[in-house]
Amino acid sequence: MSDKAPKGIHEDWQVDVNDYVFFDKIWQDWAPVYEVIPVDYEKWNDWYSDEDRDYDEEPKGETISTDPLDDASNLIRNVITGLRAWGQGPVLAAMKGLGINAVNDQATADQVIDWLGENYDTIFEQDIDYSDIPKVPDIGYKPVEMDVTYIPKYSDSEKVIRHAYDGKSHLLNERPQLNFSEYDMPVNTLYEP
């Protein structure tokens, strides 16, 4: 986690929020409203003092949220939602950059979003001094041919194959023709031969 505070809008791009309107309302009028209703202390105390209390029925507080966009037209909902994604500071900076004080249609909102797409990084405070960054020396690349020939660890005369029957070992290059008649192997059949 960084101990630096997030970069704010540069002072050249800061504006008074009351000077800019969105469908005849300021930015804050389109923000969702959250009302927190705390738990009733007496109801909770009565529940807690009951020795046979049911934990599924514990009294709890309530949060009521109201979004002004719920009752707005599709055009207003689309425009405000699109602008909310960028944030209040950048949107107002874009409107200042475009020289407009009101967004009342989709075309104007598209202009603001297009401007933000091109100029978003320029509206924030820059705390990087690029002159202090050291240059990376160019050491050049010199290809080197590598010897990748494979040398086996064991020669063919040292390789041995072991068969699962009778534990006899045979060299790989001297594979014998197996003669099963020399092995006394039981016959697995129901019938006598």
C-alpha positions, 0 to 999 in steps of 0.5 A: 500500500502506497503512503502517497496520497492520490494525485488530485486535479491540477489547480489549473483544472479545478472549478466551482461545481455550482457553475456546471449543470447536467440536465438543469441540476448540479453534479451532486443532485444526481448522486445517490443518497444513502440514509442510515437508520440505526437500530432502535436501542429499546428493541435491541435491549429487549431482545438481548435481555431475553434468555430465549432470544432467537438470533435470526430475529435480532433487531438491526439498523437499516440503510435506505438508498435512493438514486435520482436516476431511478426516475429519470429518462433513459437518455438522462440515465445513460448520460449521467451513468457514463459521466459518473464512470469518469468521476466528478473532477475529471468531468468538470475539468473536461467541460472547462477544457471544452468551454461548456457549462451544461450537458443537456444531450447525448452529443455534448456528453459524448464530446466530454467523454471523447475529450477525457479519453484524449486528455485524462492524464493531463488534468492531474498534478504531475509529481514526476521529474523526468530529468532525474531518471537515469538513462539505461546504457546501450550495451548492445546484443552480441549473439553467441553460438552455443554448443548443444550437442547431446552426449549420453550419460551411458554408452550402448554397451552399458544399457541393460534391459530387465525382463519381468520374467526370471530376472534375467538381464540382456543388453539392448543391442543383444536382444535375444529371441525369447523362447518360452519353452524354457520357462515353466509357465502355468496354463490358465485354462479351465480345460486340461490340454 
